[in-house]
Amino acid sequence: MRLAVLLSVWLGTSGFVHSADPTAVEDPAPPKVAGTADNTTPPAPKPYARVKTNKAAKPLSKQARTHSWTGFLGPTHNGVSTETHLLKTWPKTGPAKVWELAAGDGYASPAIRHPFLVYPHRVGNDVVVECLHAETGQKFWEHKFATAYRDRLGYSSGPRSTPVIEGNRVHIYTAEGFLICLELATGRKIWQRSLSTEFQVPQDFFGAVGTPLLVGDRLVINIGKVGGPCVAAFHTLSGKLLWVSGKKWGPSYASPRLVKIHGKTRVLVFAGGESRPSTGGLMLIDPSNGKLELEFPWRSKKYESVNASCPLVVGGNRIFVSASYQTGSALLEVGKDLSSHKVVWQMPDAEHNTEPNQLGLHWSTPLIKDGYLYGFDGRNEPDASLVCVDLKVGRVVWREEPEWEQTVTVQGVEQTLTLSPLRGSFLQADGQALVLGELGQLMWMDLSPKGYKITQRSSLFLARESWCPPVISRGLLYISQNMRDPVTRTTARLICYDLRRP
Protein backbone atom coordinates (compact mmCIF):
# COMPACT_ATOMS: atom_id res chain seq x y z
CA MET A 1 0.00 0.00 0.00
CA ARG A 2 1.72 3.26 -1.18
CA LEU A 3 -0.38 5.94 -0.88
CA ALA A 4 6.70 45.53 11.51
CA VAL A 5 8.54 47.20 9.39
CA LEU A 6 6.06 49.65 10.71
CA LEU A 7 5.30 51.54 7.56
CA SER A 8 3.49 54.85 7.48
CA VAL A 9 0.65 55.04 5.01
CA TRP A 10 -2.13 57.45 4.36
CA LEU A 11 -5.42 56.13 5.59
CA GLY A 12 -7.64 59.08 4.70
CA THR A 13 -11.39 58.97 4.76
CA SER A 14 -11.61 58.97 0.97
CA GLY A 15 -10.74 55.30 0.89
CA PHE A 16 -7.93 55.79 -1.66
CA VAL A 17 -4.73 53.92 -0.92
CA HIS A 18 -1.13 53.83 -2.05
CA SER A 19 -0.46 51.50 -4.95
CA ALA A 20 2.42 50.48 -7.19
CA ASP A 21 0.14 51.55 -10.02
CA PRO A 22 0.26 55.35 -10.55
CA THR A 23 -3.54 55.34 -10.68
CA ALA A 24 -5.07 55.52 -7.21
CA VAL A 25 -7.05 52.44 -6.17
CA GLU A 26 -10.25 52.71 -4.20
CA ASP A 27 -10.94 50.38 -1.33
CA PRO A 28 -14.11 48.57 -2.43
CA ALA A 29 -15.47 48.09 1.12
CA PRO A 30 -13.50 49.51 4.08
CA PRO A 31 -14.73 47.52 7.08
CA LYS A 32 -16.36 48.87 10.21
CA VAL A 33 -14.04 48.56 13.18
CA ALA A 34 -15.51 47.61 16.55
CA GLY A 35 -13.03 49.34 18.85
CA THR A 36 -9.50 48.18 19.55
CA ALA A 37 -7.99 44.98 20.86
CA ASP A 38 -7.28 46.36 24.32
CA ASN A 39 -8.73 43.61 26.52
CA THR A 40 -5.80 41.32 27.23
CA THR A 41 -7.48 39.41 30.06
CA PRO A 42 -8.89 36.13 28.80
CA PRO A 43 -11.74 34.23 30.41
CA ALA A 44 -10.63 31.45 32.70
CA PRO A 45 -9.96 28.33 30.61
CA LYS A 46 -12.44 25.55 31.19
CA PRO A 47 -12.56 21.84 30.36
CA TYR A 48 -13.98 21.29 26.89
CA ALA A 49 -16.16 18.37 25.86
CA ARG A 50 -14.45 18.11 22.46
CA VAL A 51 -11.01 17.77 24.09
CA LYS A 52 -9.76 14.52 25.53
CA THR A 53 -6.92 14.99 27.99
CA ASN A 54 -4.25 12.36 28.37
CA LYS A 55 -0.97 12.77 30.24
CA ALA A 56 0.10 16.23 31.42
CA ALA A 57 3.14 17.61 29.62
CA LYS A 58 6.49 17.44 31.37
CA PRO A 59 7.79 20.72 32.83
CA LEU A 60 9.66 22.85 30.30
CA SER A 61 13.41 22.49 30.83
CA LYS A 62 15.40 25.63 31.61
CA GLN A 63 17.83 24.44 28.93
CA ALA A 64 15.17 24.54 26.22
CA ARG A 65 15.05 27.34 23.67
CA THR A 66 11.46 27.98 22.62
CA HIS A 67 9.32 30.16 20.38
CA SER A 68 5.74 31.02 19.47
CA TRP A 69 4.23 29.76 16.21
CA THR A 70 2.15 32.70 15.00
CA GLY A 71 1.65 31.84 11.32
CA PHE A 72 2.27 29.33 8.54
CA LEU A 73 5.73 27.67 8.59
CA GLY A 74 6.58 29.21 11.94
CA PRO A 75 8.70 32.14 13.11
CA THR A 76 11.31 31.75 10.37
CA HIS A 77 8.63 31.54 7.62
CA ASN A 78 10.33 28.50 6.09
CA GLY A 79 9.60 25.47 8.24
CA VAL A 80 12.75 25.80 10.34
CA SER A 81 12.19 25.74 14.08
CA THR A 82 14.73 27.23 16.48
CA GLU A 83 13.46 25.12 19.38
CA THR A 84 16.01 22.97 21.20
CA HIS A 85 16.12 20.25 23.83
CA LEU A 86 13.49 18.17 22.02
CA LEU A 87 12.75 14.52 22.62
CA LYS A 88 14.39 12.33 19.98
CA THR A 89 13.33 8.86 21.16
CA TRP A 90 9.95 7.54 22.24
CA PRO A 91 7.99 4.27 22.44
CA LYS A 92 6.80 2.48 19.34
CA THR A 93 3.37 4.08 19.71
CA GLY A 94 4.88 7.56 19.46
CA PRO A 95 5.52 10.43 21.86
CA ALA A 96 3.12 10.85 24.76
CA LYS A 97 -0.20 12.48 23.94
CA VAL A 98 -1.07 15.49 26.06
CA TRP A 99 -4.53 16.23 24.67
CA GLU A 100 -6.53 15.84 21.49
CA LEU A 101 -9.37 17.90 20.00
CA ALA A 102 -12.13 16.19 18.07
CA ALA A 103 -11.88 18.27 14.91
CA GLY A 104 -14.21 18.98 12.05
CA ASP A 105 -13.29 19.50 8.42
CA GLY A 106 -10.31 21.47 7.15
CA TYR A 107 -6.61 21.52 6.47
CA ALA A 108 -5.56 24.37 8.78
CA SER A 109 -2.65 24.23 11.19
CA PRO A 110 -2.92 25.94 14.58
CA ALA A 111 -1.23 29.21 15.50
CA ILE A 112 0.21 29.56 19.00
CA ARG A 113 1.24 32.35 21.31
CA HIS A 114 1.39 30.97 24.82
CA PRO A 115 -0.98 30.30 26.41
CA PHE A 116 -3.29 30.68 23.39
CA LEU A 117 -3.69 28.13 20.62
CA VAL A 118 -6.05 29.20 17.82
CA TYR A 119 -7.44 26.58 15.46
CA PRO A 120 -10.19 27.03 12.82
CA HIS A 121 -12.17 24.07 11.55
CA ARG A 122 -15.61 23.34 10.18
CA VAL A 123 -18.28 21.64 12.26
CA GLY A 124 -21.46 21.06 10.28
CA ASN A 125 -22.32 24.30 8.50
CA ASP A 126 -20.25 26.50 10.80
CA VAL A 127 -16.62 27.56 10.86
CA VAL A 128 -15.57 27.30 14.49
CA VAL A 129 -12.47 29.20 15.61
CA GLU A 130 -11.32 27.52 18.81
CA CYS A 131 -8.97 29.20 21.29
CA LEU A 132 -7.55 26.59 23.61
CA HIS A 133 -4.84 26.57 26.24
CA ALA A 134 -1.87 25.33 24.25
CA GLU A 135 -0.62 23.09 27.06
CA THR A 136 -3.80 21.70 28.60
CA GLY A 137 -6.39 21.89 25.80
CA GLN A 138 -8.82 23.75 28.05
CA LYS A 139 -11.03 26.24 26.26
CA PHE A 140 -10.74 30.04 26.46
CA TRP A 141 -13.35 30.94 23.83
CA GLU A 142 -14.79 30.12 20.44
CA HIS A 143 -15.97 32.29 17.54
CA LYS A 144 -18.48 30.68 15.22
CA PHE A 145 -20.07 31.75 11.94
CA ALA A 146 -22.05 30.04 9.19
CA THR A 147 -20.43 28.79 5.99
CA ALA A 148 -21.90 27.58 2.72
CA TYR A 149 -18.58 26.64 1.08
CA ARG A 150 -18.40 23.38 -0.84
CA ASP A 151 -15.19 22.08 -2.37
CA ARG A 152 -15.64 21.64 -6.11
CA LEU A 153 -13.44 18.56 -6.33
CA GLY A 154 -14.76 16.73 -3.30
CA TYR A 155 -12.02 17.48 -0.79
CA SER A 156 -12.62 18.91 2.67
CA SER A 157 -14.85 21.99 2.79
CA GLY A 158 -13.24 23.46 5.91
CA PRO A 159 -10.65 26.22 6.41
CA ARG A 160 -7.23 25.77 4.82
CA SER A 161 -5.24 28.76 6.14
CA THR A 162 -3.25 28.97 9.36
CA PRO A 163 -4.37 31.79 11.68
CA VAL A 164 -2.02 34.78 11.97
CA ILE A 165 -1.40 36.12 15.49
CA GLU A 166 -0.22 39.71 15.88
CA GLY A 167 -0.09 41.15 19.39
CA ASN A 168 -3.59 40.83 20.86
CA ARG A 169 -5.16 40.12 17.47
CA VAL A 170 -5.62 36.97 15.49
CA HIS A 171 -6.54 37.04 11.80
CA ILE A 172 -8.54 34.23 10.19
CA TYR A 173 -8.79 33.66 6.43
CA THR A 174 -11.43 31.20 5.30
CA ALA A 175 -11.97 29.08 2.21
CA GLU A 176 -14.78 31.47 1.18
CA GLY A 177 -12.38 34.42 1.28
CA PHE A 178 -13.52 35.99 4.55
CA LEU A 179 -10.74 37.87 6.37
CA ILE A 180 -11.65 38.27 10.03
CA CYS A 181 -9.79 40.05 12.85
CA LEU A 182 -10.53 38.84 16.40
CA GLU A 183 -9.27 39.95 19.78
CA LEU A 184 -6.90 37.18 20.81
CA ALA A 185 -7.70 37.17 24.53
CA THR A 186 -11.47 37.12 24.17
CA GLY A 187 -12.44 36.19 20.59
CA ARG A 188 -14.41 39.42 20.11
CA LYS A 189 -14.71 40.39 16.42
CA ILE A 190 -12.95 43.67 15.57
CA TRP A 191 -13.49 43.77 11.81
CA GLN A 192 -14.33 41.53 8.89
CA ARG A 193 -14.07 41.62 5.11
CA SER A 194 -15.31 39.35 2.33
CA LEU A 195 -12.42 39.57 -0.12
CA SER A 196 -13.89 37.17 -2.68
CA THR A 197 -17.05 39.29 -2.91
CA GLU A 198 -15.39 42.71 -2.71
CA PHE A 199 -12.79 41.93 -5.37
CA GLN A 200 -15.06 39.65 -7.44
CA VAL A 201 -12.83 36.60 -7.18
CA PRO A 202 -14.62 33.43 -8.32
CA GLN A 203 -14.20 30.26 -6.28
CA ASP A 204 -11.03 28.51 -7.37
CA PHE A 205 -10.44 24.76 -7.44
CA PHE A 206 -10.13 24.55 -3.63
CA GLY A 207 -11.25 27.97 -2.42
CA ALA A 208 -9.00 30.52 -0.71
CA VAL A 209 -6.00 28.70 0.67
CA GLY A 210 -2.81 30.73 1.16
CA THR A 211 -2.17 32.03 4.67
CA PRO A 212 -1.90 35.85 4.90
CA LEU A 213 1.61 37.13 5.59
CA LEU A 214 2.14 39.56 8.44
CA VAL A 215 4.60 42.34 7.56
CA GLY A 216 4.69 44.98 10.25
CA ASP A 217 1.23 46.59 10.36
CA ARG A 218 -0.16 44.84 7.30
CA LEU A 219 -1.41 41.52 6.00
CA VAL A 220 -0.30 40.58 2.49
CA ILE A 221 -2.65 38.25 0.61
CA ASN A 222 -2.58 36.70 -2.87
CA ILE A 223 -6.28 37.40 -3.59
CA GLY A 224 -5.89 36.80 -7.33
CA LYS A 225 -8.61 38.89 -8.97
CA VAL A 226 -8.77 38.37 -12.72
CA GLY A 227 -7.16 41.45 -14.29
CA GLY A 228 -5.81 42.55 -10.93
CA PRO A 229 -5.14 43.02 -8.22
CA CYS A 230 -3.20 39.83 -7.79
CA VAL A 231 -1.82 40.77 -4.37
CA ALA A 232 -3.18 43.19 -1.77
CA ALA A 233 -2.14 44.46 1.66
CA PHE A 234 -4.58 45.31 4.45
CA HIS A 235 -3.93 47.24 7.65
CA THR A 236 -4.09 44.97 10.67
CA LEU A 237 -5.79 47.55 12.92
CA SER A 238 -8.44 48.90 10.55
CA GLY A 239 -8.68 46.25 7.84
CA LYS A 240 -8.34 48.99 5.20
CA LEU A 241 -6.71 48.33 1.85
CA LEU A 242 -3.17 49.77 1.76
CA TRP A 243 -1.86 48.79 -1.66
CA VAL A 244 -2.40 46.40 -4.53
CA SER A 245 0.10 44.79 -6.86
CA GLY A 246 0.09 42.80 -10.09
CA LYS A 247 -2.57 42.16 -12.71
CA LYS A 248 -1.57 38.94 -14.47
CA TRP A 249 -2.07 35.99 -12.19
CA GLY A 250 -4.66 34.41 -9.94
CA PRO A 251 -4.54 33.02 -6.41
CA SER A 252 -2.22 30.11 -5.78
CA TYR A 253 -2.07 27.60 -2.96
CA ALA A 254 1.37 28.72 -1.78
CA SER A 255 1.47 31.28 1.02
CA PRO A 256 3.36 34.60 0.60
CA ARG A 257 6.77 34.61 2.27
CA LEU A 258 8.83 37.36 3.91
CA VAL A 259 12.47 37.20 2.81
CA LYS A 260 15.62 39.23 2.43
CA ILE A 261 17.07 39.63 -1.07
CA HIS A 262 20.40 41.45 -1.24
CA GLY A 263 19.72 42.49 2.35
CA LYS A 264 16.36 44.11 1.53
CA THR A 265 13.07 42.93 3.00
CA ARG A 266 10.73 41.71 0.31
CA VAL A 267 7.66 39.51 -0.15
CA LEU A 268 7.64 36.47 -2.42
CA VAL A 269 4.31 35.45 -3.93
CA PHE A 270 4.09 32.29 -6.03
CA ALA A 271 0.82 33.04 -7.82
CA GLY A 272 -1.33 30.93 -10.12
CA GLY A 273 -4.52 28.92 -9.69
CA GLU A 274 -7.47 28.22 -11.96
CA SER A 275 -7.27 30.15 -15.23
CA ARG A 276 -7.62 29.67 -18.99
CA PRO A 277 -4.96 29.63 -20.22
CA SER A 278 -3.12 28.47 -17.13
CA THR A 279 -0.80 31.25 -16.01
CA GLY A 280 1.20 32.06 -12.91
CA GLY A 281 4.64 32.59 -11.51
CA LEU A 282 6.88 34.23 -8.96
CA MET A 283 6.43 37.84 -7.86
CA LEU A 284 8.92 39.90 -5.85
CA ILE A 285 7.15 42.77 -4.07
CA ASP A 286 8.25 45.70 -1.89
CA PRO A 287 5.97 45.41 1.18
CA SER A 288 6.17 49.13 1.94
CA ASN A 289 4.23 50.17 -1.16
CA GLY A 290 3.35 47.11 -3.24
CA LYS A 291 5.85 47.84 -5.99
CA LEU A 292 6.21 44.79 -8.19
CA GLU A 293 9.92 44.49 -8.83
CA LEU A 294 10.25 41.13 -10.53
CA GLU A 295 8.01 38.64 -12.32
CA PHE A 296 9.08 35.16 -13.36
CA PRO A 297 6.49 33.03 -15.19
CA TRP A 298 6.53 29.47 -13.85
CA ARG A 299 3.40 27.42 -14.20
CA SER A 300 2.07 24.29 -15.80
CA LYS A 301 0.13 24.70 -19.02
CA LYS A 302 -2.32 22.13 -17.73
CA TYR A 303 -5.69 23.58 -16.73
CA GLU A 304 -6.18 21.34 -13.69
CA SER A 305 -3.09 22.64 -11.90
CA VAL A 306 -1.98 25.13 -9.28
CA ASN A 307 1.22 26.53 -7.81
CA ALA A 308 1.36 25.31 -4.23
CA SER A 309 4.91 24.83 -2.92
CA CYS A 310 6.34 27.90 -1.17
CA PRO A 311 9.45 29.44 -2.81
CA LEU A 312 12.68 29.61 -0.81
CA VAL A 313 15.63 31.99 -0.81
CA VAL A 314 19.08 30.49 -1.22
CA GLY A 315 22.27 32.33 -0.32
CA GLY A 316 20.76 35.80 -0.09
CA ASN A 317 20.09 36.47 -3.78
CA ARG A 318 18.75 33.25 -5.31
CA ILE A 319 15.17 31.99 -5.28
CA PHE A 320 14.06 28.38 -5.70
CA VAL A 321 10.61 27.63 -7.16
CA SER A 322 8.99 24.31 -7.91
CA ALA A 323 5.71 22.93 -9.20
CA SER A 324 4.38 19.60 -10.40
CA TYR A 325 1.90 19.01 -13.25
CA GLN A 326 4.56 18.79 -15.98
CA THR A 327 6.42 21.84 -14.69
CA GLY A 328 9.52 21.22 -12.57
CA SER A 329 11.96 23.43 -10.67
CA ALA A 330 14.13 26.46 -11.29
CA LEU A 331 16.73 28.50 -9.44
CA LEU A 332 16.85 32.24 -10.15
CA GLU A 333 19.63 34.66 -9.35
CA VAL A 334 18.23 38.13 -8.66
CA GLY A 335 20.25 41.19 -9.63
CA LYS A 336 21.13 43.92 -7.12
CA ASP A 337 18.47 46.15 -8.68
CA LEU A 338 15.93 43.47 -7.64
CA SER A 339 14.25 43.75 -11.03
CA SER A 340 16.65 41.71 -13.16
CA HIS A 341 17.37 38.02 -12.92
CA LYS A 342 18.97 35.09 -14.64
CA VAL A 343 18.02 31.44 -14.54
CA VAL A 344 20.84 29.46 -12.93
CA TRP A 345 19.29 26.11 -13.77
CA GLN A 346 16.01 24.35 -14.53
CA MET A 347 14.85 20.79 -13.95
CA PRO A 348 11.75 19.08 -15.36
CA ASP A 349 9.37 17.11 -13.17
CA ALA A 350 8.80 13.41 -13.61
CA GLU A 351 5.42 13.54 -15.35
CA HIS A 352 5.81 12.46 -18.98
CA ASN A 353 9.59 12.76 -18.56
CA THR A 354 12.27 10.08 -18.48
CA GLU A 355 15.29 12.19 -17.52
CA PRO A 356 16.96 11.05 -14.27
CA ASN A 357 17.38 14.67 -13.14
CA GLN A 358 13.81 15.53 -12.13
CA LEU A 359 12.20 17.58 -9.39
CA GLY A 360 8.59 18.77 -9.10
CA LEU A 361 7.28 19.56 -5.62
CA HIS A 362 3.50 19.38 -5.37
CA TRP A 363 2.65 21.32 -2.19
CA SER A 364 5.22 20.66 0.52
CA THR A 365 8.01 23.07 1.46
CA PRO A 366 11.52 21.59 1.10
CA LEU A 367 14.43 22.02 3.49
CA ILE A 368 17.67 23.73 2.53
CA LYS A 369 20.81 22.85 4.43
CA ASP A 370 24.47 23.52 3.62
CA GLY A 371 23.84 24.13 -0.07
CA TYR A 372 21.58 21.11 -0.58
CA LEU A 373 17.83 20.84 -0.93
CA TYR A 374 15.82 17.98 0.53
CA GLY A 375 12.25 17.51 -0.62
CA PHE A 376 9.50 15.08 -1.49
CA ASP A 377 9.31 14.94 -5.28
CA GLY A 378 6.18 13.77 -7.07
CA ARG A 379 2.69 14.88 -7.92
CA ASN A 380 0.82 11.79 -6.73
CA GLU A 381 1.14 9.41 -3.80
CA PRO A 382 2.53 6.41 -5.72
CA ASP A 383 5.29 8.33 -7.52
CA ALA A 384 6.61 10.22 -4.48
CA SER A 385 10.29 9.99 -3.54
CA LEU A 386 12.71 11.70 -1.17
CA VAL A 387 15.45 13.56 -3.03
CA CYS A 388 18.62 15.47 -2.31
CA VAL A 389 19.57 18.17 -4.84
CA ASP A 390 22.86 20.05 -5.18
CA LEU A 391 21.62 23.62 -5.44
CA LYS A 392 24.77 24.92 -7.12
CA VAL A 393 24.28 22.90 -10.27
CA GLY A 394 20.71 21.61 -10.09
CA ARG A 395 21.62 17.94 -9.89
CA VAL A 396 19.87 15.15 -8.01
CA VAL A 397 22.49 13.66 -5.69
CA TRP A 398 20.29 10.83 -4.49
CA ARG A 399 16.69 9.68 -4.71
CA GLU A 400 15.13 7.17 -2.34
CA GLU A 401 11.71 5.75 -1.58
CA PRO A 402 11.71 5.00 2.18
CA GLU A 403 9.51 2.01 2.94
CA TRP A 404 8.76 -0.25 5.88
CA GLU A 405 6.19 -2.86 6.85
CA GLN A 406 3.56 -2.46 9.52
CA THR A 407 1.10 -5.06 10.75
CA VAL A 408 -2.41 -3.87 11.60
CA THR A 409 -5.67 -5.58 12.50
CA VAL A 410 -8.77 -4.45 10.64
CA GLN A 411 -12.10 -5.95 11.75
CA GLY A 412 -10.30 -8.91 13.27
CA VAL A 413 -8.16 -9.61 10.21
CA GLU A 414 -4.41 -9.09 10.48
CA GLN A 415 -2.82 -7.32 7.53
CA THR A 416 0.74 -6.34 6.70
CA LEU A 417 1.04 -2.98 4.97
CA THR A 418 4.01 -1.50 3.16
CA LEU A 419 4.12 2.16 4.18
CA SER A 420 6.08 5.22 3.10
CA PRO A 421 6.18 8.97 3.90
CA LEU A 422 4.83 9.52 0.36
CA ARG A 423 4.57 13.33 -0.09
CA GLY A 424 5.63 14.14 3.45
CA SER A 425 6.08 17.44 5.30
CA PHE A 426 9.34 18.68 6.81
CA LEU A 427 10.10 20.61 9.96
CA GLN A 428 13.77 21.26 10.64
CA ALA A 429 14.33 21.33 14.38
CA ASP A 430 17.06 20.74 16.93
CA GLY A 431 19.63 19.55 14.37
CA GLN A 432 17.41 17.04 12.55
CA ALA A 433 14.44 16.85 10.21
CA LEU A 434 11.11 16.03 11.80
CA VAL A 435 8.97 14.47 9.07
CA LEU A 436 5.24 13.81 9.01
CA GLY A 437 4.30 11.24 6.40
CA GLU A 438 1.17 11.68 4.35
CA LEU A 439 -0.56 8.79 6.14
CA GLY A 440 0.36 9.84 9.69
CA GLN A 441 3.87 8.46 10.24
CA LEU A 442 6.15 10.65 12.36
CA MET A 443 9.92 10.31 12.14
CA TRP A 444 13.19 11.99 12.91
CA MET A 445 15.61 11.93 9.98
CA ASP A 446 19.26 12.73 9.52
CA LEU A 447 19.76 14.18 6.04
CA SER A 448 23.04 14.68 4.23
CA PRO A 449 24.42 14.48 0.67
CA LYS A 450 25.38 10.91 1.51
CA GLY A 451 21.81 9.83 2.18
CA TYR A 452 19.10 9.71 4.81
CA LYS A 453 18.75 7.84 8.08
CA ILE A 454 15.52 7.42 10.01
CA THR A 455 16.53 7.54 13.68
CA GLN A 456 13.02 7.30 15.15
CA ARG A 457 9.70 6.37 13.58
CA SER A 458 6.15 5.80 14.77
CA SER A 459 2.75 5.48 13.18
CA LEU A 460 0.57 8.03 14.97
CA PHE A 461 -2.45 6.99 12.90
CA LEU A 462 -3.21 5.67 9.41
CA ALA A 463 -5.21 8.45 7.81
CA ARG A 464 -4.88 9.99 4.38
CA GLU A 465 -4.52 13.70 3.61
CA SER A 466 -2.17 14.37 6.52
CA TRP A 467 -1.03 17.47 4.67
CA CYS A 468 -0.61 20.01 7.50
CA PRO A 469 3.06 20.53 8.44
CA PRO A 470 4.02 19.72 12.03
CA VAL A 471 3.89 22.63 14.48
CA ILE A 472 6.20 23.02 17.48
CA SER A 473 5.97 25.55 20.30
CA ARG A 474 7.45 25.37 23.81
CA GLY A 475 8.48 21.76 23.33
CA LEU A 476 5.01 20.56 22.34
CA LEU A 477 4.23 19.09 18.92
CA TYR A 478 0.86 19.61 17.23
CA ILE A 479 -0.28 17.25 14.49
CA SER A 480 -3.47 17.46 12.42
CA GLN A 481 -5.21 14.21 11.54
CA ASN A 482 -7.53 15.35 8.76
CA MET A 483 -9.29 12.11 7.83
CA ARG A 484 -10.70 9.00 9.47
CA ASP A 485 -8.30 6.22 10.43
CA PRO A 486 -9.81 3.00 9.02
CA VAL A 487 -7.84 0.87 11.50
CA THR A 488 -8.59 2.58 14.83
CA ARG A 489 -11.69 4.36 13.47
CA THR A 490 -10.59 7.61 15.04
CA THR A 491 -11.90 10.63 13.17
CA ALA A 492 -10.26 13.99 12.48
CA ARG A 493 -8.26 15.32 15.42
CA LEU A 494 -5.77 17.98 16.41
CA ILE A 495 -3.32 16.18 18.68
CA CYS A 496 -0.79 17.68 21.10
CA TYR A 497 2.29 15.53 21.80
CA ASP A 498 5.00 16.02 24.42
CA LEU A 499 8.48 16.48 22.91
CA ARG A 500 9.94 18.04 26.04
CA ARG A 501 13.14 16.56 27.40
CA PRO A 502 13.75 16.65 31.16
PEWO-V736577 format. One line per field, one symbol per residue. phi: phi as a letter, one per 20 degrees, with the letter a starting at -180 (. if undefined). psi: psi as a letter, one per 40 degrees, with the letter a starting at -180 (. if undefined). Layout:
phi = ???
psi = ???
//
This chain:
phi = .cd.ifdfbedfffnecfbfffefdeffagfedemdededeffffcgcfeddeddgffgfffefecbecdafmnfembmdeefcmefdcbfgfofffebbdfeeeqceefdccgeeddbebdcmdcedeeddffednfeeabccbfcdfcffdnegdefdefgcebleccddcdfenfdcddfffcnffdbbcdffffdldffegcmecgfgdecmdbddcefmffnneecbccffedmffdbcbncedeeedeegcebdclmdfbddcdepcfacffcrrecdcfffbnfeebccfbafeffebbeceffcecmnbccdcbbelmdocbcddefffmddbcefaccfeffmbdffecabefbfefdcblncdcbeepfdgfdfbecccfffdmcfebcccgbbdcecddlndecddedbflefddbeblncdeddffdoedbececbfeqcbeebbbefaccfmedeffccblmdddceeecfefeemfegbddddedfef
psi = hg.fghhhihfiedeiiiidhehihhhdghihhgaigehehiihiiihdehhibhiiiihieehhiiigeaheadeeefhieiifiheiiideiihhdihhhiaiifiiiihhhehhhhhihhbfihhhhhihddeeihdiihiiiiehhhdeeaifaidihihhhbfihhhhideehhhhihddeehhdiiigddddefhihadfahdhhihhgbfihhhgdfhheiidiihihddeeihdiihiediahaeiiiihihhfehhihhhgihbhihihiiahhhhhedeehhdhhhhhiiehdgiihdhhiihhedeihhiiiaffcaiihihhideeeiiihdiihiiehfheidgihhhceihiihhfeihhihihdiddeiihihhhddefhhdihighiiihhihhfehhihihiidbgihihhhfeihhhhieeehhihihhieeaihhehhihdighifgehiihhhfeihhhhheihhedeeiahihhhihehi.
//
